[in-house]
């Protein structure tokens, strides 16, 4: 095997395929990157039985072949090579020689025959705008749980209905929902399709394909091996879906939204960051939404205390409640609009605090387009 390839193109390709691999893998063989040199150029792939990444790049192939080499080591080397073409050759004993300018590396090969087959996807697919999809992921994925005790809550639920793709995530204390256009093409079906994708994998997809034009999303497999594939340009990422029933959180969103406050998003976020400095880590921040604005009051340890007010408009009665400041800040960062509407919902259960709904607002008196919603459960105030 022997090929020549552009240094920057090769480095970017290796970095892409190893990004989804876990830092520590119980099976050493899964730490490898599979490199195939052939008529189509160079194909690089990585797979850990849950997620895979594959890309094809241009290269001058003198002798075709396939090698498996430690991925993170190769990525570190490729990113630090001098600005010159890379040549990789394999000797008769299987040793891998990489040269770039005056730099020479000899790497050990891993047994290709022991590497698992990269998943192939042949199911139904559709297209979404890459920039909108990346934005939607950033607006939703942070609300997924980081606790592996309940695996279904560590994922983002993708739901296709007609010409719309919804992304939903929850960790029991909050729910984030974003809707974007879906183009199912000639084979579009009115039958709903859903997939529960690990949030970590989806976040990497968003970062990788943010500027890729359109992203093709395909659903494939059955039983315990259901997978989803994201493709754009010369890159493809697949992910094994999380098994289980995602909670029916859509029904938690209120139908009526008359009782609300509208506030400048940046002003409220900055005030929350300041006032929350005196709070204990898990303590809620007291908010009072009144006709003159929203005021915040925080009492911490060692008699530290902070208060601040921000201008806001209020429709309805004055409200005092406790909110997790970090959860609120994440929602304010996700609305991506100059103003945010905070709606106070009602509940049939008088003994349970009703959640607040955070949505974008284009101005003080004009609502946003409604494609993003964030529901946050208040905390009980002890005083």
Secondary structure, 3 states (H helix, E strand, C coil): CEEEECHHHHHHHHHHHHCCCCCCCCCHHHHEEEEEEECCEEEEEEECCCEEEEEEECCEEEECEEEEEEHHHHHHHHHCCCCCCEEEEECCCCCEEEEECCEEEEECCCCHHHCCCCCCCCCCEEEEEHHHHHHHHHHHHHHCCCCCCCHHHHEEEEEEECCEEEEEEECCCEEEEEEEECECHHHCCCCCEEEEEEHHHHHHHHHHCCCCCEEEEEEECCHHHCEEEEEECCEEEEEECCCCCCCCHHHHCCCCCCCEEEEEHHHHHHHHHHHHHHCCCCCCEEEEEECCEEEEEEECHHHCEEEEEECEEEECCCEEEEECHHHHHHHHHHHCCCEEEEEECCCCCCCCCCCEEEEEEEECCEECCCCEEEEECCECCCC
